[in-house]
Amino acid sequence: MESARSGIPEAWTELVRRFVKPVHALCLRFVRNGAEAEDACQEVFVRLIQGISQYERNGRFAPWLFRLAANVCRNHLRSSGRRREREVLTASIPEPVANPAVEAERRETVVNLKDIIDSLPELYSIPMWLKFQQGLTNEEISQVLELPSSSVRVVLFRALSMVRDRAYSGRQSS
Amino acid sequence: MNVHLDLERLTYLAYGLLEPDEERKASTHVAGCAACAETARRLEAERGMVVEATQSPEPSTALIKKIKDIVQERSFAVRRARSLRIWGFSAAAGALVIITLAFVLRMNRIAEERAGINAGRVSVQRGDKWVNETKGYVPASGDRLKVDDSSGATLRLEEGSLFQLRQGSLVEFRGNRGPKAVLRLLAGEVHCNVVADPRPFSMEAEGATLTVVGTEFIVHVMEDPASFQPEERIPRPPKVSMRVISGTVIFSTGGGQIRVPAGWIALAGASGAPWLWGTEEEFQRLVNQAMGRAISQILGQTSKAVGLDPARDAAWRDRADDTVRELVAAVPWTNLAKALVQYHREMESAVKEQRTLRVEGDVKTDLEFGWGKVQALARELPVQGDFMLAGRNRLAATPFVEAVISALADGPLTEVQRRGLPVAELVDNLLPLIDPAAPALAKWKIRAERTLRFVRQMKGNLTEEQFGRLSQAVGPSWFMKEPDYKVWKVEGATVEEAADRVVRIWKEQFRLPPPVEAPLATIAAEHVRNHLAELKKFKPAQPGALAGLEELELSIHLLDLQAAAEKRIALIPSLADEPRKLVAAGSNSLIRIKVEEGK
């Protein structure tokens, strides 16, 4: 991080390699549009170069970067002044490796869950992603999303409840 | 009663959302509760799928490359900007340092250019108290400044004139340069370096005023001595001394004014006109002589008299203005010279007969009147020291020499004789410049030698008869002052007896302690024998006492013998420092010894 602060190009290359994927994912979850997510992702890194001196060394870098990305995305949405167009997040689902029948059912469930999660408002989907994909603590999630720390656990429970409800209602309808 | 955990708590447990203590309690419950354990297992299976379902799509390679390119480019820019910023900061810091330095220097310059204390520390009088002030203090008119530090202090005027106030000096600041005096020196010494300026500059010191245009000089206010001992060169107690280093200073008092050129020292007393003391060079020479004498005394050696450089009186010797001419004309040279011859003849007789001096009648009148006129001339020139030195003035020399020779020869000189007189050389021998600080016997010897030279000079200028009278008229007392002409007459039946009396004189005169009696007796005995031997050489051709020139020559030899004997006393090893110094300074009287024939 110190090397990056000093403007050493190799340090920045490594920083991009490690964080471009999660930043892009976060942007995508915010703006829900691939092209705009890419623009936002670029802007996040530009802002990172400009503002890395503000990063305090005693904290973890990832939450700080995600907060920066969240602000960029919010600004992006605010400036575009439009409602988000929902796009299906086409994440690749791992291929089955064990019992094909079981795995096929599970895969179907996961795809279904993915659709449900992606359809959730960002207030619920993003904490889930931060929690289950990035492994952030409740405190760190609260900082990124500017939520009260005590609310994160409740938000996550509600998100899971919504996912369950929708998955159950989906099964019922099918 | 077993209460099952609700779905929310089990969800928190399965998804790792509980705090550590909550997780421990929930896990404990689940471990002992089959229903809750079953729910937890299902939730964990769900969790796996949920985590999997929250995965995000990979960004495109093009995006990654684009971001990498942007970051590379921007990081270079950042680095360059950072470098520029560092350089910028450095340059700015450097510029700031330079500006600050320049500012400080300028402020110092401004401070220096202002009138005020330029260096050092002074005490300024505030009522009864003295307040310390340092560099930058601007004195107000009327401020009294005292300097106690050994390094002194410097006062600067607006136009650049500098005044170094020495330790112990006390000055009153009167204001900036103009018609009024800038400074008044109350005590101590000030070295003034006055720059040229259209405005006049003057300062005061003990009633004296010093006016200059652009010059450098040192003024010193003297403390009153406990008891003033007039010496030849200083006719009255001086209060102010001034040494001009460059330029010219007009030194004025209520009694008159003089122009003091560079290299000269001038003095002023509490009253009367200021006078030129002599040159700086001469002053230094006298200082060196004084130091040499002190060293000689410490070494126990008798110091020798040193004749002064005749050039020292050049300042007044050539004065030939009307005032001087009138004063020279007012001196009754002939009567004074005759009275002087009578006076010295009486002095010789008194010494020989061991009686007090008797100067009465016309001699006394002529002496007092003549001396008064010479003193008036000496004051005008002005002469430093013995007023009779006024006879060295170019207008006074000729009438003085002619009158003295006529008086000694007991008859007027012819026109040819007068024209043939080498006046300048004669006056130098009649009125020699003698270091007033030299030992008494040494001064006496110089005067006697010069008188002898004067007599010999006259041998070819006078008739035999005139020369005979002249050589009989002079003697060892010639031109000696009465208080300086002291002779001890020692008579003994034998050499030992005479030596014993000489020992007693020396013991009393030099305060010699008893332990030195043995070597002192030896020295005295030898001195008596040498003295008698010298007397034999000058045995008169005709019966009777020696007189005139012979007596003069004899006294020179006797003075030499006595000085040699005193030098031997000073070298006695057991002598303490104090009597050794007294002996080294020399006695003030000549011992004349007489031993009965054949003894």
HADDOCK unambig.tbl for C-alpha pairs under 7 A between the chains (distance, minus, plus):
assign (segid A and resid 6 and name CA) (segid B and resid 79 and name CA) 6.60 0.50 0.50
assign (segid A and resid 7 and name CA) (segid B and resid 75 and name CA) 5.03 0.50 0.50
assign (segid A and resid 7 and name CA) (segid B and resid 76 and name CA) 6.50 0.50 0.50
assign (segid A and resid 7 and name CA) (segid B and resid 78 and name CA) 5.96 0.50 0.50
assign (segid A and resid 7 and name CA) (segid B and resid 79 and name CA) 4.73 0.50 0.50
assign (segid A and resid 8 and name CA) (segid B and resid 75 and name CA) 6.89 0.50 0.50
assign (segid A and resid 9 and name CA) (segid B and resid 72 and name CA) 5.59 0.50 0.50
assign (segid A and resid 9 and name CA) (segid B and resid 75 and name CA) 6.01 0.50 0.50
assign (segid A and resid 9 and name CA) (segid B and resid 76 and name CA) 6.94 0.50 0.50
assign (segid A and resid 12 and name CA) (segid B and resid 71 and name CA) 6.59 0.50 0.50
assign (segid A and resid 13 and name CA) (segid B and resid 68 and name CA) 6.21 0.50 0.50
assign (segid A and resid 16 and name CA) (segid B and resid 68 and name CA) 6.50 0.50 0.50
assign (segid A and resid 20 and name CA) (segid B and resid 64 and name CA) 6.87 0.50 0.50
assign (segid A and resid 21 and name CA) (segid B and resid 58 and name CA) 6.39 0.50 0.50
assign (segid A and resid 21 and name CA) (segid B and resid 59 and name CA) 6.12 0.50 0.50
assign (segid A and resid 24 and name CA) (segid B and resid 59 and name CA) 6.38 0.50 0.50
assign (segid A and resid 25 and name CA) (segid B and resid 56 and name CA) 5.61 0.50 0.50
assign (segid A and resid 25 and name CA) (segid B and resid 57 and name CA) 6.98 0.50 0.50
assign (segid A and resid 38 and name CA) (segid B and resid 63 and name CA) 6.70 0.50 0.50
assign (segid A and resid 42 and name CA) (segid B and resid 67 and name CA) 5.73 0.50 0.50
assign (segid A and resid 45 and name CA) (segid B and resid 71 and name CA) 6.97 0.50 0.50
assign (segid A and resid 46 and name CA) (segid B and resid 71 and name CA) 6.86 0.50 0.50
assign (segid A and resid 49 and name CA) (segid B and resid 75 and name CA) 6.78 0.50 0.50
assign (segid A and resid 89 and name CA) (segid B and resid 56 and name CA) 6.77 0.50 0.50
assign (segid A and resid 89 and name CA) (segid B and resid 57 and name CA) 6.50 0.50 0.50
assign (segid A and resid 90 and name CA) (segid B and resid 57 and name CA) 5.75 0.50 0.50
assign (segid A and resid 91 and name CA) (segid B and resid 55 and name CA) 6.11 0.50 0.50
assign (segid A and resid 91 and name CA) (segid B and resid 56 and name CA) 4.96 0.50 0.50
assign (segid A and resid 91 and name CA) (segid B and resid 57 and name CA) 3.96 0.50 0.50
assign (segid A and resid 92 and name CA) (segid B and resid 57 and name CA) 6.49 0.50 0.50
assign (segid A and resid 110 and name CA) (segid B and resid 49 and name CA) 5.47 0.50 0.50
assign (segid A and resid 110 and name CA) (segid B and resid 50 and name CA) 6.93 0.50 0.50
assign (segid A and resid 110 and name CA) (segid B and resid 52 and name CA) 6.80 0.50 0.50
assign (segid A and resid 110 and name CA) (segid B and resid 53 and name CA) 5.38 0.50 0.50
assign (segid A and resid 111 and name CA) (segid B and resid 53 and name CA) 6.62 0.50 0.50
assign (segid A and resid 113 and name CA) (segid B and resid 50 and name CA) 6.57 0.50 0.50
assign (segid A and resid 113 and name CA) (segid B and resid 53 and name CA) 5.85 0.50 0.50
assign (segid A and resid 114 and name CA) (segid B and resid 53 and name CA) 4.35 0.50 0.50
assign (segid A and resid 114 and name CA) (segid B and resid 54 and name CA) 6.23 0.50 0.50
assign (segid A and resid 117 and name CA) (segid B and resid 54 and name CA) 6.95 0.50 0.50
assign (segid A and resid 129 and name CA) (segid B and resid 54 and name CA) 5.57 0.50 0.50
assign (segid A and resid 132 and name CA) (segid B and resid 51 and name CA) 5.35 0.50 0.50
assign (segid A and resid 133 and name CA) (segid B and resid 51 and name CA) 6.77 0.50 0.50
assign (segid A and resid 133 and name CA) (segid B and resid 54 and name CA) 6.85 0.50 0.50
assign (segid A and resid 133 and name CA) (segid B and resid 55 and name CA) 6.66 0.50 0.50
assign (segid A and resid 153 and name CA) (segid B and resid 17 and name CA) 6.36 0.50 0.50
assign (segid A and resid 157 and name CA) (segid B and resid 8 and name CA) 6.83 0.50 0.50
